[in-house]
């Protein structure tokens, strides 16, 4: 499954996702870049690579969508990811009900949600 996000500057957005979220570039088509948490360097659009995000450059104003990706957090990161993102200068939701389930924002204002399923067990 892939989620597409529109960004104003593809290079700076890719840098942000690679540096802040440690995503890997699996395909670069200049104005579209596919990112994943896996180290797979081969991407042919197949399900086996399971990319997470495709950044699409759109320098024009864009409509805000009510849909956004939810990224599952590993249990060992459940209590620390929020602090890590905040300390890295990422805009994060203030005072979430749990630090294992919160929203944060990329430089273009795109919403992403972090979720650790184990917090609700």
N, C-alpha and C positions, 0 to 999 in steps of 0.2 A: 504494500500500500504506500502511496506517495501523496504528500500534501504539497501543493504549490503555494508559494508566497511571493507577492510582488514587492520588489525593492527598488529604490531609486538609483542606487549605485552598486552594481553587481560586485565589483572588486572589494569595496569596503565592507559590504554585507558578507561576502564569503569569508573575508578575514575575521570578522566578528564571530561568525558561527564556528569557524575553525578554532579560534583562540579561546572564546568564552565557553563554548559547549563541547569542544574537542571533536567536532564532526570531521569526517574525512571527505574529500572531494572524490567522487567516483565517476563523474562525467562532467566535462566542461565544454559547453557549446557557445562560449563567449557571452551571450546575453541570457543564457539559461545554464544553471549549474546544479547538478544533482549531488546531494550530500547524504552521508550515512554514518552510523556509528561503527559499521564494520570496516575492515581494512581492504575490502574487495576493490581491486583496481579495474575490474571488468564490469561494465554495466551495459546490458543490452535490453533493458526494460523488463526483464523477466522477474518473476516473483522470488527466485532464489536469492537475489541480492538484497531485496527488501530495503530500498532506499527510504530515508525518513522524509527529507525535504527537497523540493526543487525550487531554487530561487530564480525568479524571472524578472529581469530588469525592465522597468517601466518608468521612464523619467517624468512622464506626465502624472498629473494627480490621479489617484486611484480611489475607488470606492472602498470603504471599510466594510469588512465582512463580519458576520456574527459567528462564523466558524473559524476554528483555529486548531492547531495540532496539540495533542496531549502526549507528552513524553513520559514514559514510565520510568520511575527512579528505582534503582537497585536498593534493596533493603539496607545495605551497609552505608548508603549515601542519604538515607531518609532524613536524618537530622542535620546533615552538614551542607547539603547542596545550597539551601537558601542562603546561609551565611557566606558560602564561597562566592555565589553570584553577586551578592550585595557588596562584598569586599572587592570584587573585580570591577565594580562600577556599573553593573547591570541594573536597570530599573526593575525592581521587584515589587509585588503587591505588599503594601504595608499592613502589618498585623493580620496575617492569614490565620484561620482557625487552627491550622496545624502546619508546621514547617515541612511536612512531607506532602503537602497538597497546596500549591500556590500558583499564581500567574506571574509571568514576567514578560518583558517587552524587548524586542530587538531595536536597533537604532531607527528603523522606519516606523516604529509604533505597532508592529505586528505583535499580537498576543500569542504567547505560548503558555502552556500549562504543564507544571511538573506534578506528578502523581505517584505516590508509593502505595500500592494496594494493601500492604501489610498493616498500615495504620488503622484500617477499618475492621480488622479481624477481632 
